[in-house]
Amino acid sequence: MAFLKNIQTSGLPDADLVVLYKESGDLSVLGELYQRHMELIYGVCLKYLKDPEQAKDSVMAIFEELTLKLRKHEVTHFRAWLHQLARNHCLMFLRSPQIGRAH
């Protein structure tokens, strides 16, 4: 995920970027916001999934979820909300029958 470190940033606070994304739907705004917290999301996914490749795949899947969910929900603390979204994503993944695990 180091390839995303070269994206130019606006320096706006998370709350401002959330509002801007909700108003515009501009994925570059969401990308900037997500880039700030990508390592957190990867860490959460790795903690739950215990597989670096699956954790990377989940980071991308969570970004896709975020494009829809962020516009639907009232988010006041983006980092905490995103952490919970990642946690829930991983728990749902672990519960899914295709994993072959009984959790």
Z-matrix of the N, CA and C atoms (Angstrom, degrees):
N
C 1 1.432
C 2 1.520 1 111.35
N 3 1.289 2 116.49 1 4.10
C 4 1.457 3 120.01 2 178.71
C 5 1.523 4 111.80 3 -65.50
N 6 1.329 5 117.80 4 -22.36
C 7 1.461 6 120.37 5 -179.88
C 8 1.519 7 112.60 6 -62.65
N 9 1.319 8 118.02 7 -22.69
C 10 1.463 9 121.24 8 179.76
C 11 1.522 10 112.64 9 -84.46
N 12 1.313 11 118.21 10 -5.54
C 13 1.456 12 121.17 11 -178.28
C 14 1.532 13 112.19 12 -70.20
N 15 1.314 14 117.99 13 -15.49
C 16 1.461 15 121.08 14 -177.37
C 17 1.527 16 113.48 15 -91.98
N 18 1.312 17 118.16 16 4.68
C 19 1.454 18 121.39 17 178.98
C 20 1.522 19 108.80 18 -71.80
N 21 1.324 20 116.14 19 131.84
C 22 1.460 21 120.56 20 179.36
C 23 1.528 22 110.00 21 -69.73
N 24 1.316 23 116.35 22 140.40
C 25 1.459 24 120.42 23 -177.36
C 26 1.526 25 110.95 24 -115.83
N 27 1.326 26 115.02 25 156.35
C 28 1.458 27 121.34 26 -179.51
C 29 1.520 28 112.11 27 -89.20
N 30 1.322 29 117.30 28 -22.85
C 31 1.449 30 120.85 29 -177.31
C 32 1.524 31 113.77 30 83.47
N 33 1.324 32 117.40 31 3.06
C 34 1.464 33 120.74 32 178.50
C 35 1.524 34 110.12 33 -70.16
N 36 1.335 35 117.60 34 148.85
C 37 1.472 36 119.83 35 175.33
C 38 1.532 37 111.23 36 -65.75
N 39 1.323 38 115.83 37 158.35
C 40 1.466 39 121.56 38 -179.50
C 41 1.527 40 112.05 39 -52.21
N 42 1.331 41 116.87 40 -45.99
C 43 1.467 42 120.45 41 -176.84
C 44 1.526 43 111.48 42 -59.46
N 45 1.319 44 116.92 43 -39.68
C 46 1.466 45 120.40 44 178.59
C 47 1.525 46 111.48 45 -67.81
N 48 1.328 47 116.16 46 -39.15
C 49 1.460 48 119.50 47 178.62
C 50 1.527 49 111.47 48 -66.97
N 51 1.323 50 117.40 49 -36.86
C 52 1.462 51 120.95 50 177.07
C 53 1.523 52 109.83 51 -60.91
N 54 1.319 53 116.53 52 -47.54
C 55 1.466 54 120.88 53 179.26
C 56 1.525 55 110.44 54 -62.30
N 57 1.311 56 116.75 55 -44.66
C 58 1.460 57 120.98 56 179.88
C 59 1.525 58 111.52 57 -61.20
N 60 1.341 59 117.00 58 -42.72
C 61 1.459 60 119.96 59 178.34
C 62 1.521 61 111.24 60 -64.90
N 63 1.319 62 117.11 61 -43.25
C 64 1.465 63 120.35 62 -179.72
C 65 1.519 64 111.30 63 -61.77
N 66 1.320 65 117.02 64 -36.83
C 67 1.464 66 121.18 65 -179.60
C 68 1.524 67 112.51 66 -75.86
N 69 1.334 68 116.37 67 -39.22
C 70 1.465 69 119.90 68 -171.33
C 71 1.526 70 114.24 69 -102.80
N 72 1.331 71 117.36 70 -29.91
C 73 1.462 72 120.11 71 -173.37
C 74 1.517 73 112.68 72 71.57
N 75 1.320 74 117.03 73 13.74
C 76 1.468 75 123.18 74 -177.63
C 77 1.525 76 109.97 75 -72.63
N 78 1.334 77 115.90 76 115.91
C 79 1.464 78 120.47 77 -177.53
C 80 1.522 79 112.72 78 -67.44
N 81 1.323 80 118.47 79 -23.76
C 82 1.467 81 119.09 80 177.36
C 83 1.526 82 110.55 81 -68.55
N 84 1.322 83 117.49 82 -32.87
C 85 1.469 84 121.50 83 174.85
C 86 1.523 85 109.49 84 -65.80
N 87 1.316 86 116.12 85 -46.20
C 88 1.459 87 120.62 86 178.26
C 89 1.528 88 110.43 87 -63.85
N 90 1.320 89 116.75 88 -38.46
C 91 1.460 90 121.17 89 178.21
C 92 1.521 91 112.35 90 -60.85
N 93 1.320 92 115.85 91 -41.20
C 94 1.467 93 119.66 92 177.21
C 95 1.524 94 110.78 93 -63.56
N 96 1.294 95 115.63 94 -44.72
C 97 1.464 96 121.26 95 179.77
C 98 1.524 97 110.34 96 -62.77
N 99 1.297 98 116.20 97 -45.45
C 100 1.458 99 121.23 98 -178.10
C 101 1.521 100 111.30 99 -67.35
N 102 1.327 101 116.09 100 -37.54
C 103 1.462 102 120.55 101 -179.49
C 104 1.525 103 111.19 102 -58.73
N 105 1.303 104 116.67 103 -37.40
C 106 1.469 105 120.93 104 -179.93
C 107 1.526 106 112.22 105 -61.79
N 108 1.310 107 116.56 106 -29.59
C 109 1.464 108 120.50 107 -171.86
C 110 1.531 109 113.23 108 -116.80
N 111 1.310 110 117.21 109 9.28
C 112 1.460 111 121.28 110 -175.70
C 113 1.528 112 112.23 111 -61.55
N 114 1.317 113 117.05 112 -39.44
C 115 1.463 114 119.23 113 -179.77
C 116 1.526 115 111.12 114 -66.13
N 117 1.325 116 116.97 115 -36.82
C 118 1.464 117 120.81 116 174.82
C 119 1.525 118 110.26 117 -60.42
N 120 1.317 119 116.38 118 -47.23
C 121 1.463 120 121.09 119 -178.38
C 122 1.527 121 110.66 120 -63.66
N 123 1.319 122 116.27 121 -43.28
C 124 1.463 123 119.59 122 177.74
C 125 1.532 124 110.27 123 -60.75
N 126 1.329 125 116.77 124 -42.52
C 127 1.464 126 120.60 125 179.29
C 128 1.516 127 112.42 126 -62.36
N 129 1.325 128 116.45 127 -41.81
C 130 1.472 129 120.40 128 177.91
C 131 1.529 130 109.41 129 -62.77
N 132 1.322 131 115.87 130 -47.00
C 133 1.471 132 119.65 131 -178.21
C 134 1.525 133 111.35 132 -64.04
N 135 1.312 134 116.68 133 -41.47
C 136 1.464 135 119.81 134 179.79
C 137 1.526 136 110.64 135 -65.44
N 138 1.318 137 117.06 136 -38.36
C 139 1.465 138 121.40 137 178.63
C 140 1.529 139 110.83 138 -59.66
N 141 1.316 140 116.85 139 -44.39
C 142 1.460 141 120.67 140 -176.21
C 143 1.528 142 112.41 141 -83.47
N 144 1.305 143 118.01 142 -39.52
C 145 1.465 144 120.39 143 -171.52
C 146 1.525 145 113.61 144 -92.09
N 147 1.327 146 117.38 145 -21.93
C 148 1.475 147 122.92 146 176.64
C 149 1.526 148 114.01 147 61.12
N 150 1.323 149 117.60 148 18.78
C 151 1.460 150 122.04 149 -178.68
C 152 1.527 151 108.02 150 -138.58
N 153 1.344 152 117.56 151 114.46
C 154 1.466 153 120.20 152 -176.74
C 155 1.529 154 114.29 153 -56.87
N 156 1.312 155 117.54 154 -39.63
C 157 1.470 156 119.59 155 -179.25
C 158 1.519 157 111.51 156 -69.65
N 159 1.319 158 116.91 157 -41.77
C 160 1.459 159 120.02 158 177.67
C 161 1.519 160 110.27 159 -66.75
N 162 1.323 161 116.71 160 -35.14
C 163 1.468 162 120.41 161 177.37
C 164 1.528 163 110.17 162 -64.17
N 165 1.325 164 117.89 163 -42.03
C 166 1.476 165 120.98 164 177.61
C 167 1.521 166 110.83 165 -63.71
N 168 1.327 167 116.53 166 -43.27
C 169 1.468 168 119.85 167 177.71
C 170 1.524 169 110.68 168 -61.13
N 171 1.317 170 116.06 169 -38.88
C 172 1.457 171 119.96 170 -179.82
C 173 1.522 172 111.94 171 -68.58
N 174 1.326 173 117.45 172 -35.20
C 175 1.466 174 120.70 173 176.43
C 176 1.522 175 109.57 174 -57.61
N 177 1.310 176 117.08 175 -43.73
C 178 1.470 177 120.59 176 179.91
C 179 1.526 178 111.26 177 -70.25
N 180 1.314 179 116.80 178 -38.64
C 181 1.468 180 120.02 179 178.32
C 182 1.530 181 110.71 180 -64.84
N 183 1.305 182 116.43 181 -37.63
C 184 1.466 183 120.42 182 178.87
C 185 1.522 184 110.15 183 -66.90
N 186 1.321 185 117.35 184 -37.19
C 187 1.468 186 119.77 185 175.95
C 188 1.526 187 109.78 186 -60.19
N 189 1.327 188 117.14 187 -42.66
C 190 1.467 189 120.56 188 178.12
C 191 1.528 190 110.95 189 -63.10
N 192 1.326 191 117.06 190 -41.87
C 193 1.470 192 120.95 191 176.43
C 194 1.522 193 110.31 192 -61.01
N 195 1.301 194 115.01 193 -40.15
C 196 1.456 195 121.41 194 -175.99
C 197 1.523 196 111.98 195 -62.01
N 198 1.322 197 117.24 196 -34.86
C 199 1.469 198 120.00 197 -178.66
C 200 1.516 199 111.76 198 -58.54
N 201 1.312 200 117.29 199 -32.41
C 202 1.470 201 121.42 200 179.17
C 203 1.523 202 112.64 201 -93.89
N 204 1.319 203 116.70 202 -46.76
C 205 1.463 204 121.10 203 -172.23
C 206 1.522 205 112.97 204 -67.89
N 207 1.312 206 117.55 205 -35.07
C 208 1.451 207 119.67 206 -178.49
C 209 1.527 208 111.52 207 -65.60
N 210 1.317 209 116.20 208 -31.54
C 211 1.467 210 119.74 209 179.68
C 212 1.532 211 111.72 210 -77.02
N 213 1.335 212 117.15 211 -20.78
C 214 1.471 213 121.23 212 -177.27
C 215 1.527 214 113.11 213 -91.56
N 216 1.312 215 117.48 214 -27.49
C 217 1.458 216 121.55 215 -171.63
C 218 1.529 217 111.67 216 -105.07
N 219 1.305 218 114.11 217 150.57
C 220 1.467 219 120.74 218 173.29
C 221 1.527 220 106.61 219 -86.77
N 222 1.314 221 116.59 220 112.73
C 223 1.459 222 121.88 221 -174.45
C 224 1.525 223 109.00 222 -116.04
N 225 1.322 224 115.57 223 116.82
C 226 1.461 225 119.37 224 179.18
C 227 1.528 226 111.95 225 -101.24
N 228 1.320 227 117.40 226 -31.05
C 229 1.465 228 122.27 227 178.52
C 230 1.531 229 107.56 228 -123.66
N 231 1.324 230 115.66 229 90.05
C 232 1.460 231 120.80 230 -171.27
C 233 1.529 232 112.67 231 -57.87
N 234 1.313 233 117.45 232 -47.12
C 235 1.469 234 120.01 233 -176.16
C 236 1.530 235 111.30 234 -58.35
N 237 1.307 236 117.24 235 -47.77
C 238 1.470 237 120.83 236 179.67
C 239 1.527 238 111.17 237 -65.40
N 240 1.323 239 116.49 238 -40.02
C 241 1.461 240 120.90 239 179.47
C 242 1.528 241 110.41 240 -64.74
N 243 1.329 242 116.58 241 -42.58
C 244 1.463 243 121.15 242 179.54
C 245 1.526 244 111.03 243 -66.43
N 246 1.317 245 117.02 244 -38.68
C 247 1.458 246 121.13 245 176.70
C 248 1.530 247 109.94 246 -59.30
N 249 1.325 248 116.65 247 -45.16
C 250 1.466 249 121.06 248 179.50
C 251 1.530 250 111.05 249 -65.44
N 252 1.322 251 116.79 250 -39.59
C 253 1.465 252 121.21 251 177.45
C 254 1.528 253 110.24 252 -60.87
N 255 1.323 254 117.01 253 -44.10
C 256 1.468 255 121.18 254 179.11
C 257 1.525 256 110.98 255 -65.12
N 258 1.308 257 116.46 256 -43.53
C 259 1.469 258 120.89 257 178.92
C 260 1.529 259 110.31 258 -59.86
N 261 1.318 260 115.97 259 -48.00
C 262 1.464 261 119.88 260 179.60
C 263 1.521 262 111.87 261 -62.64
N 264 1.318 263 116.97 262 -39.54
C 265 1.463 264 120.97 263 177.97
C 266 1.537 265 109.92 264 -58.71
N 267 1.326 266 115.80 265 -47.42
C 268 1.465 267 120.11 266 -178.54
C 269 1.529 268 111.77 267 -65.39
N 270 1.312 269 117.02 268 -42.24
C 271 1.467 270 119.68 269 179.43
C 272 1.531 271 110.97 270 -63.75
N 273 1.320 272 116.85 271 -40.66
C 274 1.464 273 119.78 272 177.51
C 275 1.530 274 110.64 273 -65.22
N 276 1.317 275 116.57 274 -38.70
C 277 1.460 276 120.52 275 177.52
C 278 1.526 277 110.40 276 -61.79
N 279 1.320 278 116.50 277 -45.55
C 280 1.461 279 120.43 278 -178.98
C 281 1.524 280 112.54 279 -66.43
N 282 1.315 281 117.39 280 -28.07
C 283 1.465 282 122.02 281 178.80
C 284 1.526 283 112.83 282 -82.12
N 285 1.307 284 117.18 283 -15.19
C 286 1.462 285 119.71 284 -174.90
C 287 1.528 286 110.23 285 -68.12
N 288 1.331 287 116.92 286 142.66
C 289 1.463 288 121.38 287 -174.89
C 290 1.523 289 113.52 288 -65.36
N 291 1.334 290 119.14 289 -25.71
C 292 1.462 291 119.64 290 -176.72
C 293 1.519 292 112.44 291 -71.38
N 294 1.312 293 118.04 292 -12.02
C 295 1.450 294 121.08 293 179.72
C 296 1.524 295 111.16 294 -73.87
N 297 1.314 296 115.48 295 -32.64
C 298 1.450 297 118.98 296 179.66
C 299 1.510 298 113.56 297 80.09
N 300 1.333 299 115.83 298 17.93
C 301 1.455 300 120.86 299 178.23
C 302 1.517 301 108.99 300 -112.29
N 303 1.276 302 116.61 301 146.41
C 304 1.477 303 120.69 302 175.29
C 305 1.514 304 107.99 303 -102.05
N 306 1.342 305 116.60 304 103.41
C 307 1.474 306 121.83 305 178.44
C 308 1.483 307 108.87 306 -119.56
